[in-house]
């Protein structure tokens, strides 16, 4: 199977995952189900590349494993976090605005759009599944970066969940643990994960052409659906957040400013 055939196969797999999830969302009247499915779609891509790819088996297995571990952890975390909650405010606002046309709007602007993002972000996974170049030192560096990222986002998510579960934290700002060094340790962890995967893939040669993937993920994490979206109105809801912003790095961890 060549590059074009593999990439088309991956696109079909992603579309199937997202359309099925969309149907489930219509039944449940909750578009938020797309959130825990987002990382699972990446696992589907990695499995497809593992099975349909013809390149170095070691690299395909390694990439499938690191994507599966990252995706399974994040999906479980999102399921637990969203359990028993109402539909995400973004989708609820869209539902109210579109009315009876929401079913179609959500298909295009939520599910298929997120499917397209999965396809682009996973380009390194797809492109590295064909070349027959064995694993080397760059893959080791990428795997180490990935591991640090997974640990970073896992600790960050755990600290945030414990903070939110404490009634005394209501209206307060989490500024301890990893959150003392960056306002978004979970997003920074994701950043490391996908650049680590890119390095593993780039060593194959063709995988380096998928650099658009981690670049897009970085843009999403920093400006669009990650830190940028979260900080739009959080200062209004948490009075101490402005001071937290002044002292704490917005993304890359560093010691907090004094004073």
N, C-alpha and C positions, 0 to 999 in steps of 0.2 A: 504494500500500500504506500503510495507516494504522499507528499506533503498535502497536496490539494484534496485528495481523497480522505486523508485523516482529519484534516481541518473541517471538511464538510460533515464527516461522521460525527465529530465532536459537536458541531453546531446543531445537528439533528438531535443528539442526546440531550444537550442543554435545553433545546426547545421543548422536548418531550417532558423533561423534569418540570419546567416552568409552567407549561400548559396544564399538566396534571395538578400542580400546586394551585394554579388559578381556579380550576374547577372546585377544588377543595375549599378555597376561600369563598367562593360563591355559596356553597352549601352552608358554611359556618358563618357567613356574613362577617368575615374578619380577614382583611388583606394582610394582617400582621404575620400570618403563617409563612409568608415569604422570607421573613428574617432568619429563622433557623434552617430554612431550606437553602439559603444562599451558600453557606459553606459546604453543604452536601452536594451542591451542583459541581463544586470544584473536585470533590472526591469522584464524582461520576466522570469528569474529564480525565482525571489521573488514571482511573481504571480503564477507560477507553484507550488512552495512550499506551498503557501497559499491555493490553491485549492486542490492539491493532498495530502497534508500532513494530518496527523491524530492526531498530538500532540496538546499541549495547544494552543487554538485559540488566546488568547491574545498575545502570543509571535509571532505567525505567522502573525497576523495583524500588530503588532508593527514593525517587521522586514520588512514586505512588504511596510509599509509606509515610513520608513527611507530610504530604498533602492530606492523607487520611487522618493522621494523628491531629494535625492542626484543625481540620474541618470537623472531626467528631467532637473534639473538645469545645470548639466554639458553638456548634449546633446545640450540644447539651446545655451549655451555659445559657444560651438564648432561650431555650425551651423552659428552663427553670426560672429564669428572670421574668419571662412573660406569662408564666402559668397563672391563671385566674384573673389576669388583667384585661381591661377593655382594649379595643382596637387602638393601635398607635394613633396619636393625634394627627399625624401627617395624612394617614389614609382616611381617618374619620372626617377630616376637613375636606378632602377630595370627594368623599362619598356625599357629604352634605352639598357641595358645590355642583356636582355632576348629576345628582339625583338618579333617575332611572337609566341614565347612560353610563353610570359608574362601572357596570360590568365590562363594557368595552374599553372605557378609559383605563381601567386598572389593568386589563390585559396588555395594552400597548405601553403605557407609561410606567407601570410598576413591574409586571412579571417579565414581559419580553425585553424591556429595557435592561432589567437586572441580568437577564440571560445574556444579552449582548455584552454587558460589562464583564461577566464571568468569562465569556469567550476571549475577550481582549486581554484581561488580566492573566489568563492561563496560557497565553501564547508561548511562553518559554517551555511549559510542560508539553505542549503539542509539538513544537518545532524540534525539541531535543529527543523525541521518540524515534526518529528516523536514522540519524547518523550512527555509525558503529565505532565511535571513539570511546575507549575505556575510561573509567573513573580515574581521577588524578588528584593532585593537591588542591586545585581550585574547588573541587567538589567537597573536599574536607573542610575548607574554609566556609563554603556555603552551608554545609550541614551544621557547623558550629554556630554560625550566625543565626540559622533557623532555630536551633535549640535555645539559644539565649532569648530569641524573640518569643518562643512559646512559653518559656519560664516567666519572662517579663510580663506578658499579657495575662497569664494565669494568676500570678501573684496580684497584679493590679486589679483584675476582675474580682478576685476573692476579697481583697481589702475593701473594695467598693461595696460589695454585697453585704459584708459584715457591718460596714458603716451605715448603710441604709436600713439594715434590720434593727439598729439600735434606736429606740424612740427618742433618746436624748440628742440624737444627731439631726433631728428635724430642723431645717433652715440653716444648718451649719455647713461648713466647708471642710471637706476631707483634705488635710494637709500633712498627713503623716505617712510613714512607709514610703513606697515608691512615689506616692502622690506629693511628697515633699520636694521631689527633684524634677518632676514633669507633671503638667496638668492632665496629661493623657497617656499614662503608662501602657494602657491596653492598646491604644492605637499605635504607639511607638513599637510595641511588641509585634503587631501585625506588619508594620513597616519592615522590621528586621526579618520576619518570616519570609516575606515575598521577595526581598532582595537576596536572601539566602538561597531560596529556591531558584532564583534567576542565575546565581553563580554556579549552582550545580548544573543547570541546563546550559549555560553559556559555554561551559567547557566542551560541550559536544560540537561546538562550531556554529551550527545552524540555530541553536538555542539562543545565541547572543542577539539574533535578529528580533527576538521577542521582548526586547527591552521596553517596548511600549507597555507591556503588562505591569511591571513594577512601577513604572512612571505613573500610569493611570491609578494604580492602587494608592500611591503616595498622594496624588492629587485628591482622591476621594477621602482619604484619611485626614488630610490637613485642611482642605478648603471646602469640600462639598458635604458629604454625608457624615463625616466624622467630627473632628474638633470644631470645624467652622460652624456646622449646624448646631452643635451642642451649646456653643458659647454665644449664640445670638441673643438670648434673653436670660441666661442663667444669672447674670449680675443683678437683674431685677428680683429674681426669686430668692437669691441668697446674698444678703447685704454685704457679707464679708468677702465676696468673690473678687471685687475690684482690687482689694489689697492683695489677695492671693495671686491675681494676674500680675500685679506689679513685682511681686517677689519671686514668682515661680516660672520656669521655662515653659513655653507653650507646647513644645514637642520633644526636642532632644534633651535628655536628662542632664542637669548640671546642678551644682549646689545653689540653694536659694539665696537671693540677695538679702543683705542685712538691713535693718532699719525699717 
